[in-house]
Amino acid sequence: MTRIALTGALGRMGTLIIQEAAKVKDMQLVAGLDAIGAGTALPGGIIVRDASQLEAALLESKPDVLIDFTIAKAAVDNVCTAAGIGINLVVGTTGFSPEQTSRMKKAIDGHVAAVITPNFSLGVNVFWKLVADAAAALKDYDIEIIEAHHNQKKDAPSGTALATVQAIKTALGDSEVIYGREGIMPRGKEIGVHAVRGGDIVGDHTVLFAGSGERLEIKHQAHSRTAFASGAVRAADWVVGKEPGIYTMADVLKSR
Ligand SMILES: NC(=O)c1ccc[n+]([C@@H]2O[C@H](COP(=O)([O-])OP(=O)(O)OC[C@H]3O[C@@H](n4cnc5c(N)ncnc54)[C@H](O)[C@@H]3O)[C@@H](O)[C@H]2O)c1
């Protein structure tokens, strides 16, 4: 039985993770926390506790893994709290600064196993591989990344777009990155990154490779957040019993 706790339990992703976890045999939600809505009953009867009670809730409910889909500032604190008491982690929250990322790494390394990824969908994990291959093959082409998300998304560009930049840099070596353009801006050899926000777009990512006389576009579109939620639940099942350290979704998918 995998016992899971969830921070961000009443959010868009938290709500779906509860639904997806309920479909998995031998998985049980044992605690749900959120910054709002303490006292709300979750499906299965767990009562949402206030985010400030995380340590007590974890000590009492003894989960194998904490899944976090909140906001960057809260997620860093949640990771430090859970890792400090030996609870494995699945982190889907995005928008971390380099300092926040290194704080989480320090808390996790040598203590617990954690899957951290800005995108839990199978399709995006294939998309990153295709983009890296295309970047290596089309070295002189201009590269632009265009992402689109709903109007409630807090961070920009998306964590998935930033991970896409990393995939391209791994293939090409370090490259300049420009976030949006305005005014007189002749193009150099930079990677351009553009964030579109509107309506209820779940998440689109396109990488455009433009050369002389042709262009190639590699595109992923999420139709529903279920693609992320089911990946996160699968990662939670996978991470229990792994050696301490930080893993990606690629590690989880290797074991399909
Ligand atoms: N990795 C992925 O595959 C993936 C997919 C979708 C969204 N995300 C990311 O997940 C995060 C959440 O997205 P969402 O759409 O569910 O947002 P949301 O705003 O709907 O939900 C976030 C929830 O976290 C709660 N929260 C805030 N501070 C908290 C704290 N200290 N403790 C507990 N709960 C707290 C909020 O009250 C809210 O209910 C974002 O960073 C988003 O970019 C990642």
The ligand as an SDF file (V2000), in Angstrom:
LIG
                    3D

 44 48  0  0  0  0  0  0  0  0999 V2000
    4.5080   19.2340  -13.2860 N   0  0  0  0  0  0  0  0  0  0  0  0
    3.3690   19.2160  -13.9910 C   0  0  0  0  0  0  0  0  0  0  0  0
    3.0950   18.2900  -14.7910 O   0  0  0  0  0  0  0  0  0  0  0  0
    2.3880   20.3370  -13.7920 C   0  0  0  0  0  0  0  0  0  0  0  0
    1.1530   20.3430  -14.4490 C   0  0  0  0  0  0  0  0  0  0  0  0
    0.2480   21.3570  -14.1620 C   0  0  0  0  0  0  0  0  0  0  0  0
    0.5760   22.3540  -13.2490 C   0  0  0  0  0  0  0  0  0  0  0  0
    1.8170   22.3390  -12.6650 N   0  0  0  0  0  0  0  0  0  0  0  0
    2.2150   23.3220  -11.6520 C   0  0  0  0  0  0  0  0  0  0  0  0
    1.6020   22.9240  -10.4230 O   0  0  0  0  0  0  0  0  0  0  0  0
    1.3520   24.0720   -9.6170 C   0  0  0  0  0  0  0  0  0  0  0  0
   -0.1160   24.0880   -9.1970 C   0  0  0  0  0  0  0  0  0  0  0  0
   -0.9230   24.2400  -10.3580 O   0  0  0  0  0  0  0  0  0  0  0  0
   -2.5120   24.3210  -10.2270 P   0  0  0  0  0  0  0  0  0  0  0  0
   -2.9830   24.6240  -11.6100 O   0  0  0  0  0  0  0  0  0  0  0  0
   -3.0360   23.1560   -9.4940 O   0  0  0  0  0  0  0  0  0  0  0  0
   -2.6380   25.6350   -9.3270 O   0  0  0  0  0  0  0  0  0  0  0  0
   -3.8690   26.0280   -8.3580 P   0  0  0  0  0  0  0  0  0  0  0  0
   -3.6720   27.4780   -8.0690 O   0  0  0  0  0  0  0  0  0  0  0  0
   -5.1620   25.5600   -8.9240 O   0  0  0  0  0  0  0  0  0  0  0  0
   -3.5790   25.1550   -7.0350 O   0  0  0  0  0  0  0  0  0  0  0  0
   -2.5420   25.4270   -6.1340 C   0  0  0  0  0  0  0  0  0  0  0  0
   -3.0880   25.1270   -4.7500 C   0  0  0  0  0  0  0  0  0  0  0  0
   -2.0090   25.2280   -3.8040 O   0  0  0  0  0  0  0  0  0  0  0  0
   -2.5510   25.8360   -2.6430 C   0  0  0  0  0  0  0  0  0  0  0  0
   -1.4400   26.3210   -1.8030 N   0  0  0  0  0  0  0  0  0  0  0  0
   -0.8000   27.5070   -1.8490 C   0  0  0  0  0  0  0  0  0  0  0  0
    0.1320   27.5550   -0.8830 N   0  0  0  0  0  0  0  0  0  0  0  0
    0.0760   26.3720   -0.2170 C   0  0  0  0  0  0  0  0  0  0  0  0
    0.8020   25.7900    0.8780 C   0  0  0  0  0  0  0  0  0  0  0  0
    1.7380   26.4820    1.5360 N   0  0  0  0  0  0  0  0  0  0  0  0
    0.4980   24.5410    1.2810 N   0  0  0  0  0  0  0  0  0  0  0  0
   -0.5040   23.8430    0.6870 C   0  0  0  0  0  0  0  0  0  0  0  0
   -1.2310   24.3320   -0.3580 N   0  0  0  0  0  0  0  0  0  0  0  0
   -0.9310   25.5790   -0.7940 C   0  0  0  0  0  0  0  0  0  0  0  0
   -3.4950   26.8990   -3.1720 C   0  0  0  0  0  0  0  0  0  0  0  0
   -4.4050   27.3420   -2.1880 O   0  0  0  0  0  0  0  0  0  0  0  0
   -4.1660   26.1320   -4.3030 C   0  0  0  0  0  0  0  0  0  0  0  0
   -5.3220   25.4130   -3.8450 O   0  0  0  0  0  0  0  0  0  0  0  0
    1.7980   25.2690  -10.4570 C   0  0  0  0  0  0  0  0  0  0  0  0
    3.1250   25.6100  -10.0980 O   0  0  0  0  0  0  0  0  0  0  0  0
    1.7500   24.7430  -11.8870 C   0  0  0  0  0  0  0  0  0  0  0  0
    2.6180   25.4250  -12.7610 O   0  0  0  0  0  0  0  0  0  0  0  0
    2.7090   21.3570  -12.9200 C   0  0  0  0  0  0  0  0  0  0  0  0
  1  2  1  0
  2  3  2  0
  2  4  1  0
  4  5  1  0
  4 44  2  0
  5  6  2  0
  6  7  1  0
  7  8  2  0
  8  9  1  0
  8 44  1  0
  9 10  1  0
  9 42  1  0
 10 11  1  0
 11 12  1  0
 11 40  1  0
 12 13  1  0
 13 14  1  0
 14 15  2  0
 14 16  1  0
 14 17  1  0
 17 18  1  0
 18 19  2  0
 18 20  1  0
 18 21  1  0
 21 22  1  0
 22 23  1  0
 23 24  1  0
 23 38  1  0
 24 25  1  0
 25 26  1  0
 25 36  1  0
 26 27  1  0
 26 35  1  0
 27 28  2  0
 28 29  1  0
 29 30  1  0
 29 35  2  0
 30 31  1  0
 30 32  2  0
 32 33  1  0
 33 34  2  0
 34 35  1  0
 36 37  1  0
 36 38  1  0
 38 39  1  0
 40 41  1  0
 40 42  1  0
 42 43  1  0
M  CHG  2   8   1  16  -1
M  END
$$$$
